[in-house]
């Protein structure tokens, strides 16, 4: 009886095969289509007749698919030089083009959503259907997005250096999508970041990997059995993954030792301090404020300054936190931050929390209700609504 094809193996081989075709002269869009066709044949044929060299097999079949498509398209005569001689079958070249694929898929000309989709398809090896399910959009919509992205990068030279910061931003976006459908995007982002760390020696790559591991380690504690949101202070820390925490801390310490601090290392340091605290009450908030100060210098992000205000409220008391929040939002929670005319997400919820800590239950209840109306997702909205109801009940009692 034949065994099913190893999908994890196929996904791991995808970027290397794609890179070889592009290096041989295929444009990105045509090469990616040919690789997908080869993967379909592998799924059909490998269970009955598995190849001795899976990558070499995929390269050979994908290149033939590309040549067949090129020969059939007479309008693309500029590729006739490629058709003249087909490489002999044999072991796949040892060159690893994975890093260049990361750079290509995170090209600055792509929108963030297109860069994420293309990375998941070309580097991650996910199908269009899987990506569409993960982002809760129709498969046809995702297919169009990926197709446009492939056309955009098809003319980009494959040997140009890329921007590591852009690649990391794309991977961070993938991680923050979390989980939906049959694809765990947080786990996928970790897998892709591990692969990136294996081919590039960069402290911020290590910092992002550490950050992902430390956040992912707390995943089991973030929701109650009924699916409701559990805030960090109330989580059962016995459900946290101590092995992931240990790995994340070790990776972070090695990155920090190189004395090239970046935003992902600083964020990971904050996450490590939360993970290191046996209880919420034992959290080292003073050191967390110091790391947020570093982050603010690195990024000047309103979101960082919001998180810093909450940390100040824990370290120095809720009135100090409210003062820091007022400096950020212009004296009242929820308005435009940083002078850009956009509301700062979760500022109202932070103000509600700090007002409750300060004993002003009426203001806190009102702000929790306001924050619930602004919440970006249903679990967060339900949690904030329950907080408002809890305080109103206490006030009436």
N, C-alpha and C positions, 0 to 999 in steps of 0.2 A: 504493500500500500504506500503510495507516495505521500510525502509530508508537505504541508503548505509552505509557500515561499516565505522567507524571512523578511518581512516588511522593514524591520529596523535596519537590516543590512542594505536593502535597496536605498533607503533614505540616506544612509551614511555614504553610499557610493555616488549619489546623484551629483553633488557639486564637483567632484573630481572628474567625472565623465563629461559634464557640461564644460568645465574648464578646458579639457583637452580639445573638444570640438571647436571652441572659440579660438584657442591658440592655433589650430590648424587653418583658420580662416573663415569659419562659419560665422555669420552675424548672430547676435545673441538670440533674437526671436526665433530664427529658424533652428538654431542649435537646441534651444529649450524644447521646441516642439518635437524634434527628433529624439531627444532623450526621453521625453514622456512616452513616445511611441515604443521605444526600446523597453521601457519599464513595463508597459502593458504586455509585450511579448514575454518578458521575464516571468511575470505573474502567471501567464498561461503555460509556459514551457518548462520552467525550472523544476516544478514538483516532479515531473516525469523524467527529466534529463538535466540534472543540475550541472553547470559548467565547473571545470577545475579552477578557472580564473574568472570569477564573477565580474570584476571590473573590466578586464580585457574583453569579455563577451559583450558587455554593455557598450563599450567604446566601439567595437566592430559593428554591432547592430545599429547603434545610433548614427554612426557615420554613414552607413549604407542607407539608412532612412533619410538622412540629410541629402545625400547624393541623388536618391530617387526623386525627392521633392524638387531638387534643383533642376534635374534633367527635365522634369515634367513642366517646369515653369519657364517657357521660352522667353518670357519678358525679362528674365534675369540673366542675360547673356554675359554680364560682367563677371559672373562666377565660373565661366567655362574653364578658366585655368585650374580651378579646383577639381573639376570633373575629369580632367585628363588622366589623372593617375590616382587610383584608390590605394591607400596604405595597406600593406600586407597585414593579415591578421597576426596577432602575437600579443605578448604581455603588454599591459598598459604602461605608458611612461611613468616614471617615478615622480615627475614634477607635481607639486601640490599647488593647485591654483585656487584653493579655497579662499585664501585671504583676498585675492583680487575679486572674487565673486562677491564677497561681503562689500567691498568698496563699490563695485558696480551696481549692486542692488540698492545701495544707500546713496545713489548719485544725487548731488544737490538739485538737479533739475526735476526730480520726482517730488510729489507731495508726500508728506509723512505716511498717509494711508496707503499710497501706491508702493512706497519703499518697503513698508511692512509686508504687504501682500506678496511682492516680488521676492523678498527675502525668504518668506515661508515656502514659496513655491520652488525657487531655484536652489537655495542653500539648504532649506529644511526638507525638501522632497515631499511636501504635502500636496495633495490633490486640490484642484480648484473647489471641489465640493466640500472638502474638509475645512478649507479656509473660509468659505462662505458660511458654513454652519457655525464656525467659531465666532464670526463677526455678525451673525444673525442677519445676513443679507441674502437675497436670491442668488443662486449659483450663476445665473446669466449676468447679474450685476458685477459679481466678483470676476467673472471671466473677462468682461469688458475692461475692468480696472487693470487686471494683469496684462491683458493684450496691449493696452495703451502704454503701460510701463515698459513692456518689452520693446515696443517700437521706439520709445524715448531713448533707451540705452543702447539700441542696436548699433548706432554709429559711433559709440564711445570706444576709444582705443583701450585695449585690455591691459596694456603694460604701463599705464600711467599710475602714479602713486595716488592713493585715496586718502580720505579724511577719517581718521580713527574716531574722532568725536562724533561724526555723523553716523557711523556704523553703531556706536554704542547707544546713541539716542534712539535709533531704530529698534535695537534689541530691548532697550528699556521700555519702549512703547509696547512691544510684544508682551513683555512680562506683565505690565500693568493691566493688560486685558484679562489676565487671569484664566478662567475656565468657562467654557460654554460649548455646547455640542459634544462631539466625540473627540475633540482635540483639547488637551490641557496646554494652553498657551504659556502658562507660567513654567511648566516643566519643559516645554519646547524651547523657550527662551534660555533657560538654564543650559539645556543641551547645546544650543547653538553658541552660547557664550563660552562654554567649556571648549568647544572646538576652536573658537577664535583665540582663546588663551593658549591653545596648543600650538598655534602657528604664528603668534606675535607676542613678543616680550614687552609688555607695556603695563605700567602700574595701574592705570585707570581701567584697563581690561580686567585685571585682577580685582580691582575695587568694585567694579560692577558685578562680577561673579560673586564676590563675597556678599555684596548687598542683596543679591537675589537669593542666595542660600540662607542668609539670616532672616529675611522676610518669609521665605517659603517654609522655613522651620516652624513658624508660628501658625501655619495655615490651619491645622486641625483645631486649634483653639479659637478661631475667629468666628465660628458660627455655632449656635446651639443646635440640639437635635431637631428642633422645628424649623431650622433654617434662618432664624433671626440672628442679627449681628451682635457680636459680643465685643465690646471695646477692650483695648489692651489691658487696662487696669483690672478688668474683671475676668480675664481669661484664666483658664486652668493651665498653669505652666507645666503641669505634669504631662500635658498632651503635646507639648512642643518637642520637636525632633532634635534631641541633644547631639546626635552625630552630625547633622547638617550644621548646627550651631558651631560645633568644634571645628568643622572643616572651614566654615566661613571665617571664623576668628583667625585660624591659622593662615589662610590666604591673605586676609586683611593685614595681619601683622607683618607678613613678608613684604607686602606692597608699601606699607607705611615706612618700613625700614629703608626704603630707597630714597626717601626724602624728596619725592616729587608729588606733593599732595594735589589731588584733583577732587572734583565734586562728588564722584561716586565713592571714593575712599572716605570722604568726610561723612557722607550719608551712611555708609556701612559702619563707620565708627559709632554713630548714633544708634543704629540698630543693634550693634554689639553690646552697647551699654544697657539697652533694654533687655537683651537676651541674658546678660550676666546677672541681672538682679533676681534674687530668689523670690521676692515678692514685689508688688508694685510700690509699696511703701519704701523699699530699700533701693529704689532707682536713684542713681547718681545724677540728679537733675542739674547740679552745678556744672559738672563736666559736659553734660548734654548742651547746656547753654553755650559753653565755650566752643563746642564743635559747630553749633549753629552760627556763631560769630564767624568762624572760619568759612562756613558755607556761604554766608552773606557776602563776605569779601570775594569769594570765588565767582559767585553767580549773580549777586544783586537781585535775587528772585523774590517777588512778593510772597510766594508760597513758603519759601524758607523763612522769611521774616515773620510770617503768621505762625509757623511752627515754633519759631524762637519765642514769640510772645507767650504761647502756651507753656513752653518750658520755663520761661521766666516766672510765670504764675505758679508753677510747681516749686521752683527753687527759692523765690523771694516773696511768695505770697500772691493771692489773686489780684490785689490792688495794683501791684507792680506789673502783673501780666496785663491787666486792663489798660494801664498807662502805655505799655509797649504796643498794645493792639490799637490804641487811639492814635499813636504816632504813625502807624501804618495805614489806617483806614480813614483818618481825618476826623476823629472824635466819635464816630458812630459805626457800628458793625455793618458790613454788607455793602457799603458804597464802592465806588471805583477806587482801585488801589494803584499807587504808583503813577497817577496822573494820566493813565491810558484810557480812561473812560469805560473800563470793563469791571464788572463786579468780581471780587476776589472769592473764589469758591471756599466754602466752609468757614468764612470769617464770622458769620452770624452764629454758627454752632459753637465756635471757639468762645465767642463773647458770652453765649448762654452758659457754657460750662464755667467760665471764670466768675460770672455774676452769681451762679449758684454757690461756688466755693466761697464767695464773699458774703453770702447770707442774704442776698437780694433775690428772694424766690419769685416775686412777682415779675421782675424784669427778666429773670432767667426763663420762666415759663413762657412769657411772650416771645422771647428770642428763639427758644426751642421750636415753637410753633412756626415762626417765620422761617427758621432754618429747614424745617420739614418741607415747606413749600418750595424751597430752593434745591432740595436734595437731588443729586444726579442719578440716583437709582432707588428702586423700591425698598430693599433692606435698610438702607440708610434713612429713607423717609419714615419707615415704620418705627425704627429705633428712636428717632428724634420726636416723633409724635407721642410715643410712649413716655419719653422723658418729660414732655410738656404736661401730659396727663398726670404723671406721678407728682409733679410739683404742685399742680392745681389741686390735687387731692390733699396733699400735705397742708396747703394753705387753708383749705376749707375745714380741715380737721382741727 
